[in-house]
Amino acid sequence: MSFYSCLIVMAGGALGTLARYFVSVLTAPISRYIPWGTIIGVNMVGSFVIGFFGTLTLASGRYPVSETTRLFVMLGICGGYTTFSSFSLQTLDLIRVGGWGRALVNVVLSVALSVGAVAMGHMLASRMNSHAILVAQTNTEEEV
C-alpha cells in the first residue's frame, strides 16, 4: 500500500460519495416509505458496476487496466457510492418506527437485487472476456 494508492482510492471515494448524494437527492420523492433510491439507484447500480468493471478489466480481460485504475473504480468510486452503512441506518429507522415489514422488504430487495446485479455485470463482462471466471484479482479488491 503506497501513499499514491491511498490518494487514488480517496479521490475515487470522493467521487462515489458525491454521486451517492446526487442519487439520494434525486430519488428522495420516491423513497418516502421504502428507500428505493438506495435499493435500486445505489446498491443495485453499484453492484452491477463493480461486477462488470471488475470482470472486464482483469489482466486477462478484454480491456485490462492498471491496478491503480481498478483501485480507483472498485475501492474508491464503488466503495464510496455503495454505502452499506446508509442501508443499515435506513433499515434501523424503518424498524424503530414500527415498519418491520418495510424493513424486511428493504433488506431482502437490497441484498437480492444487489447480488443479482453484480452477477449480471460479471456475466456480461465475462462473455465479453471470453468467459472469465474472476471478478477481483487481489484481496484488496475483494474488500470493497
N, C-alpha and C positions, 0 to 999 in steps of 0.2 A: 504494500500500500504506500503510494507516494503522495506527496503534497499535491502534485498536479492531478492525480486521480481524484483526490478529495475535492479539489476545486471543480473538476468536471462533474462529479456526482452532485455537488452542491448547486452548480448552475442549472443542471437538469432538474433538480428538485424544486428550484425556484420557479422554473417554467411550468412544471407539473402542478405545483401548488396554485399558481396563478390561473392555469386552465381549470383546475378544480373549482376555484372561486367563481369563475365566469359561469361554469355549468350550474353551480348552486344558485346563482342569481337568476339565470335564465329559466331554470326549472322550478323555482320557488312556487309559482302559481299552481302547478300540478302536483306538488309534493306536500300538500296540506295534511293529508291523513296518513299517507304512506310515502316514504322518501323515494319517490320514483326517480328523481334526478340522481341520487346516489346509486340506486339499484341498476338502472339502465345506463344513464349518462356517464357514470363514473366507473362503477365496478365492472359492468359488462364490457363497455368500450375499452377500458384499461386492460382488462384481461385478454380481450381479443388482440389488442396491440402488442402486448408482451409475448403472447403465443406466436403471433405472426412474425413480428420483428425478430424474436429470439431464434426462430427456426430459419427464417430466410437469410439471416446474416451470419450463420455459423461459418466457421473457417472452411467447411466443406459445402457450404450452401451456394445458391445461385448468385447472391450478392454479398459476398463476405465483406465485413467491415472490421476496422481495428477494434481491439479490446476496449480502448478508450471510448469509442463511439458506442459500443454495446453498454458500457457502464453508464454513459451519459443518458441513453434512452431507457434502458431497462431498470437500473437502480435509481437514476436521477428523475427523469420525467415520469415514468410509470410509478415509481415509488412515491413521488410527491403527489401524483394525480389520484391514485387508488388508495385512499386513506382508510384503512380498516378501523382506525380509531373513530372516525366520524360515523361509520356504520354502527360501531358498538355503542356510541353515545346516543344515536338516534333510536336504536333498539331499546336501550335502557329507558329513554324518555317515553317511548310507547308503553313500556311495562309500568312505569311509575304513574302514568295517568289511567291505568286500568285497561290499556289496549293490548291485552295478551294475544288476542287473535291477530291483530295487525302486526305485532312484534314477531309472531311466528311466521306470518307471510313474508315479512321483511327478511328474516333470517333464511328461510327456505329459498325464496326467489333470488336473493343476493348470492347465496352460495351456489345454487344450481345453475343460474344463468351465467355467473362468472366462470365457473368451471367449464360449462358448455362453450362459452365464448373463447376461453384460452384454448380449448380443444379444437374449435373451429379455426381459429387463427393458425394454430400449429398444423392442422391438416391441410389447409390451403397452401401455406408456405412449404410444407413437406412435399406436396405434389409439384410445386414449382422447383423444388430442390431435388427432384428425382427420388422422393420418398425418404428424406432424412428422418432419423429416429429422435435425435436430441432436440432440445429447445435451448437449454443453458449449457455452456461449455465449462464453466468454473463454479466452484462452490459459492463464490461471491455473487454471481448472477442468480443463484438459487435462493438467496437470502431476501430477495425483494418481497 
